[in-house]
Amino acid sequence: MTNNINTKATLGIGVGLGIAMSMLAFLVFSPSHDMVATSGNDTKGANEPLYWVAPMDPNFKRDKPGKSPMGMDLVPVYEESSASDSPGTVSIDPVTIQNLGVKTSAVNRIKPEGRIQAVGQVQYAQNAIEHVHPRIEGWVETLNVRTQGDFIEKGEALYSIYSPELVNAQEEFVIALNQQNAALINAAKARLRALAVPQSHVESIEKSRKISQTVTVLAPATGFIDALNVQQGMYVKPGMTMLSIAALDRVWVIADVFPNDASLLSIGQRASISSTDLPGQVFEATLDYIYPMLNSATRTVQARFVVDNRTNDLSGRLSYSLKPDMFTKVALFYGDSESDDVLTVPKQAVIRTGKSDRVVLAMEEGKYKSVNVQLGRDFGDVFEILDGVVEGDAIVTSAQFLIDSESSITSDFMRMTPVENTIDADASAWTQATVNEVIADRNMINITHGPLDTFDMMGMTMNFTLADDIAIADFEVGMDIHIEVIREPTGMFQIKTVHFVDGSSSNKDDEHQHMTDEPISRDDDNDHAKHMHMEMQPKDMQSDGQNEDLSAWTEATVVELELDRRRVTLTHGYLDAFDMMGMTMGFTVDSDINIDDFVVGDSVHVEIIREDNGMFQVKTLHIMGSSMEHHEAKRESKEGHE
């Protein structure tokens, strides 16, 4: 019962939070609110709206308030904002700014100190390890270190060994002393030193003239027993590693650095080393060596740091905090020179979408706009900015996601650039489309079109205005058309040129004539040559082949003409009806098409069919855009010669 109550309470809280967030979003982004993508309160009061647009589709215009196709309230557009504000500008009144908690920060230049994060592992310093080997054969009588990890000071007794060879060497030394033969004495001393007999033991024999059956070997260094390969009573001989002594006052930390950060490494570089096993302790170190090869297991570059490991424990005694094989975190710091100030923005200001990075630019009078930026290096709390904003720009660091969601709908994502400078007047895109609605009173049609690559726009259903020389009466619902689309200075998309695909026009008997340029517009012949296409189509629309209705439209470029054979070589796009990829190949030309109308280099729109013999043929021809001007020039030149 209790679990059910808790579950219901949790669900109730969740539903309540969802409703609250929905209301907040509605209040903030409702067109009736003070935050709009066109202008602020002052403009509203001073001017009447020019028109209303859909929030998600600025091409959907109406002369009065209403609903968009998505059911959203239309947003008013005012003359002042249309003339001066760049696309995507959002105006917010001061009260809303305060309610949203909008905060800004300036884009500035700093001398950053970059940081590379790496994982390291503690090791004994290899140049501080002493290996102990016997110089003679014998038996270990006494071993003063019995386990690995035992600590020993330099000069302390390490082990004692019995060796007949050592006994003989001592006897020779005593004989030389008794004979007082200086040469023999020196030779005997040299032999004892070669057998690693301690100097104190030699002096003891020299004084007492007595031989010892065992010789005690002293520790060569201070440290901890790392490797212990011998036990008391064992027989040893030269070449055998009895044990190793490793110091811990200085240790190595080997850090694994990703290869893309390797260029930022340099000898002497400062680093901070810490470990989760030693909370609160930070060790400062410098980069001592960069290994020349990658670690084959981790595919990383290894960097070596020498760390002073001497610390004091709670009682004040010397201790060693870092232990071999302990994992550590390594933070390497790098900085630029005095002349390398870089432009930076706070990390929290950057909106990362995966496809692009952007910030919200705070402009004058409560206006904001999302702009794309190009990020550089990561300096911890800030990003380096390579492009998109300039020093001194104010950017939003809090509530930027709310503003961006409104601005990004219409923004050109360019920094404070007027619309006139962001639209290429010559840019156009060709695509296939189907007419859904004819809006005659506004000289506009609603179509479902394919991708517009020039404008990086996917296929969708939307409204388009028509160029002045295109008659809206020529369009009917359900028509398949081939159109050239441009973007007007206002940002609206317009149909500049249209082809009525065979069979879709209500007046096809008048509009599709062999070797005619019957205008689909109301302009004169000269303007028609600039804006429209010429269509050549065979009169006989019937074929005795088995695929008489099978054809494919594609764009192509004329590569070569063979007038005597009535063949043309085209580089064409994908022919979907025949599942044929784009390529360069030869085509026969239908007898009703004047082959002289092909010009090498022209861009054309062609209908391809397959003849009964399997050959591909150009059945219908449209001459496109600038190629039409070339075509007219060719015709005038030909008439002049005649």
Buried (B, 14 or more C-beta within 10 A) or exposed (E): EEEEEEEEEEEEEEEEEEEEEEEEEEBBBBBEEBBBBBBBEEBBEEBEBBBBBBBEBBBBBBEEEEEBEEEBBBBBBBBBBBEEBBBBBBBBBEEBBEBBEBBBBEBEEEEBEBBBBBBBBBBBBEEBBBEBEBBBBBBBBBBBBEEEEBEBEEEEBBBBBBBEEBBEBBEBBBBBBEEEEEEBBEEBBEBBEEBBBBEEBBEEBEEEEEBBEBBBBBBBBBBBBBBBEBEEEEEBEEEBBBBBBBBBEBBBBBBBBEEEBBEBBEEEBBBBBBBEEBEEEEBEBEBBEBEEEBEEEEEBBBBBBBBEBEEEEEEEEEEBBBEBEBEBBBBBBBEBEEEEBBBBBBBBBBBEEEEEBBBBBBBEEBBBBBBBBEBBBBBEEBBBBEEBBEEEBBBBBBBBEBBBBBBBBBBBBBBBEBBEEBBEEEEBBBBBBBBBEBBEEBBBBBBEBBBBEBBEBEEEBBBBBBBEBBBBEBBBEEBBBBBBBBBBEBBBBBBBBBBBBBEBBBEBEEBBBBEEBEBBBEBEEEBBBBBBBBBBBBEEEEBEBEEEEEBBBBBBBBBEBEEEEBBBBBEBBEBEBBEBEEEEEBBBBBEBBEBEBBBEEBBBBBBBBBBEEEEBBBBBBBBBBEBBEBBBEBEEEEEEEE
